[in-house]
């Protein structure tokens, strides 16, 4: 399959940005790493909450909002989130607090699997939300919730 020149260029730029983001994240001060990962998780939470409220019936279902928010979460989940957990960012750093448990740095492989499970669940939610089927979105929201809960149970102070 022959790829258009623009697609090849976009892939190279994306790879370069991802590589430089990981390199930068690994050299971050602990407080910056904590701030970065909290920001990513907050963006995911802010986009997930309206979808959850729609599924629960707390607010009217809006397929366009579900589609947009799910796409945002899938996009943000592609950030090098695991790189925002460098050694030394396992405790509060000055004014910046963290709820990350030491298990993140003791069970790095399991944590990486959880991060990948989150990315996959959010990608699937974005895919399902494209169709606008409330039942399918509800089912995938449940799957995303399970993945998030599992990771939080294992790797985060409540």
QUIKAZI-V971702 format. One record per residue. N is the residue number from 1. RES is the residue in one letter. PSI is psi in whole degrees, -180 to 180 (none if undefined). OMEGA is omega in degrees with one decimal (none if undefined). Layout:
n=N res=RES psi=PSI omega=OMEGA
n=N res=RES psi=PSI omega=OMEGA
This chain:
n=1 res=X psi=128 omega=-179.3
n=2 res=X psi=127 omega=-179.6
n=3 res=X psi=142 omega=176.4
n=4 res=X psi=151 omega=-179.5
n=5 res=X psi=-42 omega=-178.1
n=6 res=X psi=-38 omega=179.5
n=7 res=X psi=-41 omega=177.2
n=8 res=X psi=-44 omega=-179.8
n=9 res=X psi=-44 omega=179.2
n=10 res=X psi=-40 omega=178.6
n=11 res=X psi=-41 omega=178.5
n=12 res=X psi=-43 omega=178.4
n=13 res=X psi=-45 omega=179.6
n=14 res=X psi=-43 omega=178.8
n=15 res=X psi=-43 omega=178.5
n=16 res=X psi=-44 omega=178.5
n=17 res=X psi=-43 omega=179.5
n=18 res=X psi=-42 omega=-180.0
n=19 res=X psi=-44 omega=-179.6
n=20 res=X psi=-33 omega=177.5
n=21 res=X psi=-42 omega=178.6
n=22 res=X psi=-45 omega=179.7
n=23 res=X psi=-43 omega=178.4
n=24 res=X psi=-44 omega=-178.5
n=25 res=X psi=-37 omega=-178.7
n=26 res=X psi=-21 omega=179.4
n=27 res=X psi=7 omega=-178.9
n=28 res=X psi=151 omega=169.8
n=29 res=X psi=150 omega=-178.2
n=30 res=X psi=-42 omega=-178.5
n=31 res=X psi=-33 omega=177.1
n=32 res=X psi=-38 omega=178.2
n=33 res=X psi=-44 omega=179.1
n=34 res=X psi=-45 omega=179.4
n=35 res=X psi=-42 omega=-179.2
n=36 res=X psi=-49 omega=-176.9
n=37 res=X psi=-35 omega=176.7
n=38 res=X psi=-37 omega=179.8
n=39 res=X psi=-44 omega=179.2
n=40 res=X psi=-48 omega=-179.4
n=41 res=X psi=-35 omega=179.3
n=42 res=X psi=-41 omega=177.7
n=43 res=X psi=-43 omega=178.1
n=44 res=X psi=-46 omega=-179.0
n=45 res=X psi=-43 omega=-179.1
n=46 res=X psi=-29 omega=178.1
n=47 res=X psi=-26 omega=180.0
n=48 res=X psi=-38 omega=-175.1
n=49 res=X psi=-47 omega=178.9
n=50 res=X psi=-36 omega=178.9
n=51 res=X psi=-44 omega=177.3
n=52 res=X psi=-42 omega=179.3
n=53 res=X psi=-37 omega=177.6
n=54 res=X psi=-43 omega=-177.9
n=55 res=X psi=-36 omega=178.7
n=56 res=X psi=-15 omega=-178.1
n=57 res=X psi=11 omega=179.3
n=58 res=X psi=-29 omega=175.4
n=59 res=X psi=158 omega=-178.9
n=60 res=X psi=144 omega=178.0
n=61 res=X psi=133 omega=178.0
n=62 res=X psi=104 omega=-176.2
n=63 res=X psi=-35 omega=-179.5
n=64 res=X psi=-41 omega=177.9
n=65 res=X psi=-43 omega=178.9
n=66 res=X psi=-44 omega=-179.3
n=67 res=X psi=-49 omega=-178.5
n=68 res=X psi=-48 omega=-177.7
n=69 res=X psi=-39 omega=178.7
n=70 res=X psi=-40 omega=177.9
n=71 res=X psi=-40 omega=177.3
n=72 res=X psi=-46 omega=-178.8
n=73 res=X psi=-43 omega=179.0
n=74 res=X psi=-40 omega=179.6
n=75 res=X psi=-49 omega=-178.7
n=76 res=X psi=-34 omega=-178.8
n=77 res=X psi=-15 omega=178.1
n=78 res=X psi=-11 omega=177.6
n=79 res=X psi=157 omega=-177.1
n=80 res=X psi=62 omega=-173.1
n=81 res=X psi=-41 omega=-179.0
n=82 res=X psi=-30 omega=178.4
n=83 res=X psi=-17 omega=177.9
n=84 res=X psi=14 omega=176.3
n=85 res=X psi=53 omega=-178.7
n=86 res=X psi=162 omega=175.0
n=87 res=X psi=141 omega=178.8
n=88 res=X psi=-8 omega=179.1
n=89 res=X psi=26 omega=-176.8
n=90 res=X psi=1 omega=176.3
n=91 res=X psi=168 omega=-179.1
n=92 res=X psi=138 omega=-179.4
n=93 res=X psi=99 omega=-178.7
n=94 res=X psi=-124 omega=-179.0
n=95 res=X psi=-12 omega=-174.9
n=96 res=X psi=121 omega=-176.6
n=97 res=X psi=153 omega=175.8
n=98 res=X psi=147 omega=173.6
n=99 res=X psi=10 omega=179.5
n=100 res=X psi=133 omega=177.8
n=101 res=X psi=152 omega=178.6
n=102 res=X psi=-21 omega=-179.9
n=103 res=X psi=-26 omega=178.2
n=104 res=X psi=-41 omega=-175.9
n=105 res=X psi=-12 omega=177.8
n=106 res=X psi=-27 omega=-178.0
n=107 res=X psi=60 omega=-173.4
n=108 res=X psi=-36 omega=-180.0
n=109 res=X psi=-44 omega=179.0
n=110 res=X psi=-40 omega=178.6
n=111 res=X psi=-43 omega=177.7
n=112 res=X psi=-39 omega=177.3
n=113 res=X psi=-40 omega=178.4
n=114 res=X psi=-41 omega=178.6
n=115 res=X psi=-41 omega=178.5
n=116 res=X psi=-39 omega=177.7
n=117 res=X psi=-39 omega=177.9
n=118 res=X psi=-48 omega=179.5
n=119 res=X psi=-45 omega=-178.6
n=120 res=X psi=-45 omega=-179.0
n=121 res=X psi=-39 omega=179.3
n=122 res=X psi=-36 omega=175.0
n=123 res=X psi=-42 omega=179.5
n=124 res=X psi=-40 omega=177.5
n=125 res=X psi=-43 omega=178.6
n=126 res=X psi=-40 omega=179.0
n=127 res=X psi=-47 omega=-179.4
n=128 res=X psi=-41 omega=-177.5
n=129 res=X psi=-25 omega=177.7
n=130 res=X psi=-35 omega=-178.4
n=131 res=X psi=-19 omega=177.9
n=132 res=X psi=7 omega=-179.2
n=133 res=X psi=111 omega=-175.6
n=134 res=X psi=-40 omega=179.8
n=135 res=X psi=-43 omega=179.2
n=136 res=X psi=-40 omega=177.8
n=137 res=X psi=-44 omega=179.4
n=138 res=X psi=-44 omega=-180.0
n=139 res=X psi=-43 omega=-178.8
n=140 res=X psi=-32 omega=174.2
n=141 res=X psi=-40 omega=176.7
n=142 res=X psi=-40 omega=178.5
n=143 res=X psi=-42 omega=177.8
n=144 res=X psi=-44 omega=179.0
n=145 res=X psi=-41 omega=178.4
n=146 res=X psi=-44 omega=-179.5
n=147 res=X psi=-45 omega=179.7
n=148 res=X psi=-46 omega=-179.2
n=149 res=X psi=-43 omega=-179.5
n=150 res=X psi=-46 omega=-179.8
n=151 res=X psi=-45 omega=179.5
n=152 res=X psi=-40 omega=177.6
n=153 res=X psi=-40 omega=-175.9
n=154 res=X psi=-31 omega=-167.4
n=155 res=X psi=8 omega=-176.8
n=156 res=X psi=137 omega=170.2
n=157 res=X psi=136 omega=179.6
n=158 res=X psi=none omega=none
